[in-house]
Amino acid sequence: MMFKLIMIWDYLILIQKVCDYMINVTQADIDILGQQIKECEIKLELLNESFLPIDILQGGLISGSFSVESDSDIRRTASFVFHVRNKSYLVNQSSKIWFNKHIILYLGIKSLRTQEFQYYQIGLFEYSEYSFQYDISTNSLTVKVLDLMSKLVNTPLYGTETYKITAGTNIRSAMLSVVTQLGGISKYLIGDVGSELGTGINNISEQNYNTVPYDLSFSSSDNVYSIITKLRDLYSGWESFCSNDTFICQQIPTGENESIILDWETIEEKRLLISEERNGSLDKVKNITQVFGKQITADRYTETCTVNGAEYDATFTDLTVLESGTIYAVKLPSVNLVNSTLKINALGTYPIMDASGVVIPNGTINGYSAFKFYNNQMIYLGDYQVKALAVHVSNIPDSTKQQYYKDKFNTANIAYVINPDSPFTVEKIGERIDVKSGSDFENIYAQDLALQRAKYENWKTTRLQDTLSLEFQLVPWLDVNKLITYKSKVTGSVDAYIIKSISITLLDGKMKLECIKYYSLYPDIV
């Protein structure tokens, strides 16, 4: 049987999308996978501060480890224990281990056919910590290294004045400036954060979705990375990390339209599996997610409101003109009909829209509601608390059940995440409720953004809990957020999984993978 790296032999190339290099997988690489005895070697290429190679550190390595965590700020870390044979390894400004130097880690596997090592680049690192130990039997140096993101995490904002990003600034441009000017990283691949919601204006912030919706201020207690995370997390589902010398900000891969990096047939044919373990915390599984966002402060309020078909007629005392940007709170007497409108006093009748300028669906608003008058529209902000609900279900609920969720959680801003294959839906394990509020959520200022965040948090507490731990013979080109297929030794079923973390004990020819099950029925996380 042919090895199916990405299913088609003619295109047997693994393209690292977020890296500036490409791994061409050859037949020799494939043959190495089948070697049950693997002789491994580590090569460290020493780089200067301009990332130019100046030396090779090879031999003298006693032990080491490497890991990559997709959910960690500093994604790649490694540590090495050297036998110190000369002063070039002692830590000082003229040594091989110093602040202004970087290293590239290569993992080598000896081919039994050619008796030569084939090397695979694992990552680029900065020195972080060291410890030196000497006794009559030991003369060793332990070094810890981190990927380039540590440069941003460990760079504070200097001075007492705040760093400010004003509302209306393009998010990508702001992040690019922070990375290059404050962080000192010249290579980057930054996506257009917020553009996934469209090119229109958010009628609440009165800004484009891919711009900063409100002023952001940072002080000397912050670091460069805290600015990046604040910009990144204005919208759900984005990640940031460093790959070699390049900063990356992109949408979190969900597996949709991704190639299979390693298939189950190859795993079995090459006898790569050492062990399989399924685990997880049942307490972390939540299938109903409620998000509480910004508390709305109204400029004017009334409980005097009648309804005439789809039109609400509200009366405010001492109000003779509607002002753009003003927030009017109204106690609505009944649920809205299709194409609902709001008339305040005799000052005109205006359509009720959401933040994106879309007509509010019928049956979604009632009771205490806040509206922002903008662009000759009444923009629905929600009730006095922006909130949303995401429910993980096997099938779309009937009207009675939908009304039950509206009444129980006091909101009509609900998304039903439908996945009949998931073991964690409310039909299968009952209601497991997760409430999100506080500092991480109180800046969510619009109903649609609260719903987006609720769906994302629900994705994390359902899909991310269906996990699989695998121990493999070493496959040096695997990476996180990549798809594999695997035939379980426990269940016998073949499923697709997304790799979330990799750990390698260097020199022993083995690796451990933590994976989550891929569900094609709901690839999107927003």
SEKE-149524 format. One record per residue (C-alpha): x negated, y negated, z. Coordinates in steps of 0.02 Angstrom, whole numbers, plus 50000, padded with zeros to 5 digits. Layout:
N
XYZ ...
//
This chain:
526
500005000050000 499414982549961 499094970350102 500474957150098 499774941350174 501054930050094 502034943250002 501314940549827 499574947249786 499254934649646 499374920649774 498434928549917 497934911949994 498314905550165 498494886650157 498264877550320 499494863350289 498874852050425 497014854950401 495784848050276 495124865150233 495804881050154 495494899250198 495384910250045 495824927650104 494824940450005 494844959349995 493344959450111 494364950250243 495754962950223 494574977650240 493884970850403 495614971650481 495574990650468 493924992750559 494315000850726 492564996550786 492244977950773 490564970150809 490894951750843 489754936750852 489994918450892 489174904350797 489254886450859 488844872850734 488214857250823 488804840550751 488274822850790 489464808550831 489784806150644 490314824450628 488754828850528 487924845850563 486264844850655 485974862250728 486654879950749 486874888050919 486824906750894 486364920851011 486184919451198 488064919551223 488534930551372 490434928451364 491794916451313 493624913551277 494714903751157 496544899051161 497774888951060 499444883451134 500734875751017 501624866551158 500074859251240 499464841351217 497704847951196 498094862651085 496404871451067 495224875151211 493714886451230 492364890651356 490654898751338 489364906151455 487584904751387 485984912751446 484834897651461 483174901651380 482444884151358 482704866151406 483694862051249 485244868851337 485034858151493 486344844351501 485534827551463 485554814651323 484254823951219 485004841251240 486174851351131 487584848351255 488004829851275 489424817351261 489074811551084 489014828951009 490384840250941 490404858650898 491304869550772 491694887050832 491504901150707 492054918750747 491084932150653 491534950350620 490234962350552 490754971650394 490374990150407 490194990850218 488974976350194 488234976050370 488404957150364 489454945550471 490944936550395 491294920350487 492954911450513 493124893550573 494174892750731 494124874350777 493164858450812 492854853450993 492144840551112 491184844951269 492214843351428 491484851951580 489934861851625 489184871351771 487414877751787 486954892651895 485224899451930 484634913752039 483374927752023 484514937551906 485544923851824 485074908751723 486714903851643 487654888551585 489554888151574 490294875251454 492114870651427 492634862151264 494264854151207 494944849151038 494884831150980 496544826851061 495584825651226 494834809651156 496564801651153 497154809151317 495594803251409 495494785651334 496344772951449 496994755951401 495734743251461 496094726451538 497574720051636 498654713851492 499994725351426 499954733351254 501594729451168 502474736551015 503934725650963 505634731650903 505704733450715 503904739650696 503774754850583 503454769850697 502184778050582 501214761750559 501184758850747 500544776450780 499224774950643 498574758950723 498494766950895 497594782550833 496294773350729 496004757050823 496254762451004 495844780950986 494414779650863 495014794050752 494844789950568 495714804950490 497574807250510 499144815150438 500634806050513 502424809250459 503784796150444 504564798250616 506424794250613 506614795450424 507464812350445 509014802750500 509094793050337 508614776150269 510074766250337 510194754350484 510624760350657 512024748350700 511664748750885 509814744650881 510064734750719 508474742850655 508034756050527 507924773350604 506054774550565 505664758650662 505464755650848 507234752250915 506694741651065 505114733751133 503844746051207 502594739951337 501094749051409 499884744351548 498124749051603 498864763951695 499284771651526 498124780151401 498084780751212 499024797151207 500454790351314 500794777451177 500794791151045 502014802051143 503184787451173 503234783750986 503364802150939 504764805751063 505894791751002 506654806150903 506764824450945 505834838550860 504134830550824 502424836750880 500674829250884 498994837850893 497244837750820 496634849950688 494744848850673 494374830050656 496134825650597 497584819050702 499274826650652 501044820950689 502384831250604 504084839150632 503964855150733 503974869950612 505524880750632 505014894650513 506164888750374 505314890150202 503714896350285 502694910550210 502364926450306 500574925650368 500534944050421 501844957550388 502344972650490 501764985250359 499994978450365 500034978650556 500474997150551 499335002050406 497814993550482 498284999550657 498144982050726 499334984250873 498614988151044 500134984551153 501864976651151 502734968151296 504384959151306 504644946951447 505464930751494 506344921651634 508224923951633 508374908251740 507684897851597 509014903451473 510334889651457 511654889851320 512604873851362 511594857751365 512294841251424 511274825451397 511604809151489 510814794251403 510884775551429 512174767751543 513094754551443 513334737151515 514814728651433 514914709951403 516824709851411 518084722451478 519964725151468 521234738351514 522584730051410 522704740151251 524104747351146 524054758850996 524974757450831 524604772650724 522714772450697 522534754550759 522054749850936 522614732350990 521604725851138 521914709651231 520514699951317 520844684151417 519944668051371 519244675451209 519404665251050 517984671650941 517074688150915 515194686750929 514024698350835 513044709750953 514284707851095 514854723851183 516724725151217 517374738651335 519164744551313 520214757351405 521004766451259 522764773351292 522614788851182 521444798951073 520994791150906 521744795950738 520814796950572 520104780350507 520454771850673 520234752950693 520104740550835 520904723350840 520434711450981 521734697851014 522164690750842 520364690050783 520444702750644 520524721650627 518904731250607 518484749550572 517754759950712 516084767450656 514634776850734 512844770550745 512464776550569 513944767450493 515004783150475 516864783350515 517234791050686 518134807850663 519894809050732 520094815950908 518364810550968 518654794951075 519844790751216 519894782051384 518504770351439 517554766251279 516244753351232 516084745151060 514774733650988 515404720850862 514144720650720 514214718250531 516114716950532 516254733950615 516634740350789 515184751850827 515684765350951 514374766651089 515254779751193 516034778051362 515064768751495 513774782851491 513034788751325 513174807651330 513264823051221 513494841751232 512744856351134 513514873651152 512654889651090 514024900951019 514244916650915 515674908850816 516504891950802 517744890550948 519604888950913 520514872650949 521014878151125 519214882251172 518574866051095 519814856251200 519214865951352 517424859851324 518024841951295 519004841951458 517714850951564 516234840151512 517234824251483 516554821151308 517064823951129 515264821551069 514964840251050 513924851050933 514194869750917 512584879050876 513204894850791 512114910450789 512984927450801 511294936350809 510724927550967 510854937351130 511094921151228 512764914051165 514154909551288 515194924051223 513834936551271 513124930051436 514394917151493 514104898651522 512344893951579 512314875051595 510804863551584 511034845051627 509744832751562 509644815151635 508424802851711 506874794251647 506594805451495 508374802651434 508984785851498 508324776651345 509454786551226 510564772351170 511724780151039 512954794551033 512164802250878 510424801850957 511104809751116 511874823651013 510234826250920 509314827651086 510614839651158 510394851251009 508504850651026 508544854451213 509784868551180 508614875551048 507214876051176 508224884951310 508944898251194 507804902151049 506174898851143 506664911651276 506764926451155 504914930651171 503714944551125 501934947451187 500754957051073 498964962751093 498104965050924 496454969650851 495674953150800 496454944250651 495404928350645 496474917950527 498094918350628 498734901750694 500174895150798 501854890250721 501574903050584 502754917350540 502394935950556 503524951050539 503394964950667 504194982050692 504514984450876 503875000350958 505274998351085 506794995150976 506175000750805 506884984950724 505924973850604 506064955250643 505184939050603 504264929650741 503424912750757 501734912950844 501734900650990 500074904451073 498474914251041 497124919251165 495494927951123 494164934951237 492654931851128 491554946451074 492784960551115 493714960450948 495454958351024 496774944751035 498434941551122 499934933051041 501474925251119 502894924450993 504704918950984 506014927150875 506444917850715 508294915650678 508604910150500 510404905550537 509894889750627 508184884250567 508454866050610 508164859650786 509034842950760 
//
